[in-house]
Amino acid sequence: MSTKNKIILVVSVLHFLAVLIAILKSFGTIILFDVPIEPVWLIIWCFALLLPIVNLAEIINNRDNWNKYYWIGLLFNILSIVFIIRHYKIDLF
């Protein structure tokens, strides 16, 4: 049980590093629904949507003890989402 929080934290950190590498490096593109996209971004978007939900679910399930690994992982997830939004120039406001 104690390794689960560390695994989720490591996956969150690796996802954050993958976002930074994908922003800095160019990969081959494919055409998907008449939109050119790099295949690495499909994987990054899936993780960007799923990892915060997993972290929040673990935080909610473990309400009786405060676990910093889930909160740090959630912070990395939010940072990666911010970088993805900035990379694609999505306006929120």
C-alpha positions as CSV (number, residue, x, y, z in Angstrom):
1,M,0.0,0.0,0.0
2,S,2.8,2.4,0.7
3,T,4.4,1.9,-2.7
4,K,1.2,2.9,-4.5
5,N,1.7,6.6,-3.6
6,K,5.3,6.5,-4.7
7,I,4.4,4.9,-8.0
8,I,1.8,7.5,-8.7
9,L,4.3,10.3,-7.8
10,V,6.9,8.9,-10.1
11,V,4.4,8.6,-13.0
12,S,3.3,12.2,-12.4
13,V,7.0,13.4,-12.4
14,L,7.7,11.4,-15.6
15,H,4.6,12.8,-17.2
16,F,5.8,16.4,-16.3
17,L,9.2,15.7,-17.8
18,A,7.6,14.2,-20.9
19,V,5.6,17.4,-21.4
20,L,8.8,19.4,-21.2
21,I,10.6,17.2,-23.6
22,A,7.7,17.2,-26.0
23,I,7.5,21.0,-25.9
24,L,11.3,21.4,-26.6
25,K,11.7,18.6,-29.2
26,S,9.9,18.0,-32.5
27,F,8.6,14.6,-33.4
28,G,7.0,13.2,-36.5
29,T,3.4,14.2,-37.3
30,I,0.4,12.2,-38.3
31,I,-2.9,13.4,-39.7
32,L,-5.8,12.7,-37.4
33,F,-9.3,14.1,-38.3
34,D,-7.6,16.4,-40.8
35,V,-5.4,17.9,-38.0
36,P,-1.6,17.3,-38.0
37,I,-0.6,16.1,-34.5
38,E,2.5,14.5,-33.1
39,P,1.7,11.0,-31.7
40,V,3.5,11.7,-28.4
41,W,0.9,14.4,-27.6
42,L,-1.9,11.8,-27.8
43,I,-0.3,9.9,-24.9
44,I,0.5,13.1,-23.0
45,W,-3.1,14.3,-23.3
46,C,-4.4,10.9,-22.0
47,F,-2.1,11.1,-19.0
48,A,-2.9,14.8,-18.4
49,L,-6.6,13.9,-18.1
50,L,-6.3,10.7,-16.1
51,L,-3.5,11.4,-13.6
52,P,-5.2,14.3,-11.7
53,I,-8.3,12.2,-11.4
54,V,-6.3,9.3,-9.9
55,N,-4.5,11.6,-7.5
56,L,-7.8,13.2,-6.4
57,A,-9.4,9.8,-5.9
58,E,-6.5,8.7,-3.7
59,I,-6.6,11.9,-1.7
60,I,-10.4,11.4,-1.1
61,N,-10.0,7.7,-0.3
62,N,-7.2,8.4,2.3
63,R,-8.9,11.2,4.2
64,D,-7.8,10.0,7.6
65,N,-4.1,10.3,6.9
66,W,-2.4,13.2,5.1
67,N,-0.2,11.8,2.4
68,K,2.2,14.4,0.8
69,Y,3.1,12.1,-2.2
70,Y,-0.4,12.5,-3.7
71,W,-0.4,16.2,-3.2
72,I,3.0,16.6,-4.8
73,G,1.9,14.4,-7.7
74,L,-1.2,16.6,-8.1
75,L,1.0,19.7,-8.1
76,F,3.1,18.2,-10.9
77,N,-0.1,17.3,-12.8
78,I,-1.4,20.9,-12.6
79,L,1.9,22.2,-13.7
80,S,2.0,19.9,-16.7
81,I,-1.6,20.9,-17.6
82,V,-0.6,24.6,-17.4
83,F,2.4,23.9,-19.7
84,I,0.2,22.1,-22.2
85,I,-2.3,24.9,-22.2
86,R,0.5,27.4,-22.8
87,H,2.0,25.3,-25.6
88,Y,-1.3,25.1,-27.5
89,K,-2.1,28.7,-26.8
90,I,-5.5,28.0,-25.3
91,D,-7.2,31.0,-23.8
92,L,-9.1,30.3,-20.6
93,F,-10.3,33.8,-19.9
